[in-house]
Amino acid sequence: MLETGLIYLIVRDFDQSLSFYKQLLERNVSAQNKTRFAMFNVGDLCLCLLNGKFDAEHPDQVELAGEFVPLYDDYVAVTEKQNSGKIVINLSTPEVTGAYMPEGGLL
């Protein structure tokens, strides 16, 4: 069975986005990591704001795991695109043990 994990909104202006979603969702954050990440628990939904510029501005404060794939991992490029309303939805299922990559392989 497929389950919803976290939903990430990659944002250009973290402070402005944080203020907006606090007002919209009428709640404070459930967890926050500096200005890199903030999480709101809304019922069964976990909505996360990811500061698209934090990693590039603070490389000494970020631990990377696995290979850097620019198409997926260059959040600065994502935030600089004209239509930057980008989200990442994590789905999980116990039947799948690897992550599918568009190039045709599993991680």
RODO-2510 file (C-alpha; in nm, 4 decimals, decimal comma):
residues 107
     n   res          X          Y          Z
     1     m     0,0000     0,0000     0,0000
     2     l     0,1285     0,3457    -0,0904
     3     e     0,1545     0,5969     0,1941
     4     t     0,2165     0,9696     0,1902
     5     g     0,5411     1,0734     0,3509
     6     l     0,6432     1,4357     0,3742
     7     i     0,5440     1,7020     0,1239
     8     y     0,8212     1,9578     0,0706
     9     l     0,7657     2,3030    -0,0731
    10     i     1,0973     2,4379    -0,2005
    11     v     1,0789     2,8087    -0,1232
    12     r     1,2779     3,1104    -0,2401
    13     d     1,2102     3,3327     0,0637
    14     f     1,2043     3,1174     0,3761
    15     d     1,0980     3,3836     0,6271
    16     q     0,8174     3,5152     0,4084
    17     s     0,6958     3,1621     0,3331
    18     l     0,7098     3,0639     0,6997
    19     s     0,4987     3,3643     0,7966
    20     f     0,2507     3,2946     0,5138
    21     y     0,1983     2,9270     0,6042
    22     k     0,1654     3,0021     0,9769
    23     q    -0,1214     3,2358     0,8916
    24     l    -0,2728     3,0090     0,6277
    25     l    -0,2619     2,6955     0,8433
    26     e    -0,3384     2,8864     1,1643
    27     r    -0,0617     2,7100     1,3579
    28     n     0,3024     2,7278     1,4529
    29     v     0,5647     2,4943     1,3137
    30     s     0,5929     2,1439     1,4581
    31     a     0,9700     2,1323     1,4027
    32     q     1,2328     2,3600     1,2537
    33     n     1,6021     2,3347     1,1634
    34     k     1,7442     2,6884     1,1602
    35     t     1,6264     2,8599     0,8405
    36     r     1,6759     2,5448     0,6310
    37     f     1,3586     2,3575     0,7065
    38     a     1,0248     2,3939     0,8859
    39     m     0,7500     2,1360     0,9285
    40     f     0,3773     2,1717     0,9901
    41     n     0,1657     1,8762     1,1024
    42     v    -0,1849     1,9224     0,9665
    43     g    -0,3943     1,6177     1,0508
    44     d    -0,2370     1,3243     0,8646
    45     l    -0,0447     1,5616     0,6372
    46     c     0,3123     1,6716     0,7062
    47     l     0,3879     1,9874     0,5081
    48     c     0,7505     2,1039     0,5028
    49     l     0,9106     2,4250     0,3832
    50     l     1,2616     2,3774     0,2461
    51     n     1,4779     2,6866     0,2023
    52     g     1,6146     2,6373    -0,1491
    53     k     1,9155     2,8594    -0,0838
    54     f     2,0260     2,7390     0,2603
    55     d     2,2562     2,4546     0,1522
    56     a     2,4459     2,6749    -0,0952
    57     e     2,4766     2,9607     0,1549
    58     h     2,5784     2,7368     0,4495
    59     p     2,7661     2,4323     0,3100
    60     d     2,9457     2,3857     0,6440
    61     q     2,6101     2,3198     0,8146
    62     v     2,4825     2,0541     0,5732
    63     e     2,5516     1,6813     0,5691
    64     l     2,5043     1,5238     0,2273
    65     a     2,4092     1,1617     0,1786
    66     g     2,4508     0,9906    -0,1554
    67     e     2,5329     1,1293    -0,4944
    68     f     2,4404     1,4889    -0,5826
    69     v     2,2047     1,4819    -0,8824
    70     p     2,1617     1,8397    -1,0107
    71     l     1,8207     1,7707    -1,1641
    72     y     1,6840     1,6861    -0,8180
    73     d     1,9303     1,8367    -0,5720
    74     d     2,0147     2,1844    -0,7057
    75     y     1,7547     2,3723    -0,5038
    76     v     1,9038     2,7129    -0,5889
    77     a     1,8339     2,6457    -0,9570
    78     v     1,4812     2,5371    -0,8658
    79     t     1,4133     2,8583    -0,6722
    80     e     1,5541     3,0763    -0,9512
    81     k     1,3283     2,9358    -1,2231
    82     q     1,0497     3,1609    -1,3424
    83     n     0,7815     2,9170    -1,2269
    84     s     0,9341     2,8199    -0,8956
    85     g     0,6242     2,6689    -0,7344
    86     k     0,8037     2,3371    -0,6920
    87     i     0,7145     2,0586    -0,4540
    88     v     0,8636     1,7238    -0,3636
    89     i     0,6252     1,4530    -0,2474
    90     n     0,7722     1,1561    -0,0632
    91     l     0,5683     0,8395    -0,0963
    92     s     0,6542     0,5107     0,0665
    93     t     0,5539     0,1500     0,0434
    94     p     0,7086    -0,1563     0,2075
    95     e     0,7054    -0,3384    -0,1292
    96     v     0,9721    -0,1113    -0,2806
    97     t     1,3243    -0,1237    -0,1444
    98     g     1,4988     0,1243    -0,3782
    99     a     1,4306     0,4612    -0,5331
   100     y     1,3520     0,4644    -0,9053
   101     m     1,5681     0,6922    -1,1165
   102     p     1,4437     0,8160    -1,4566
   103     e     1,7646     0,6937    -1,6202
   104     g     1,6210     0,3462    -1,5719
   105     g     1,7832     0,2162    -1,2556
   106     l     1,7330     0,1788    -0,8858
   107     l     1,9407     0,3481    -0,6206
***
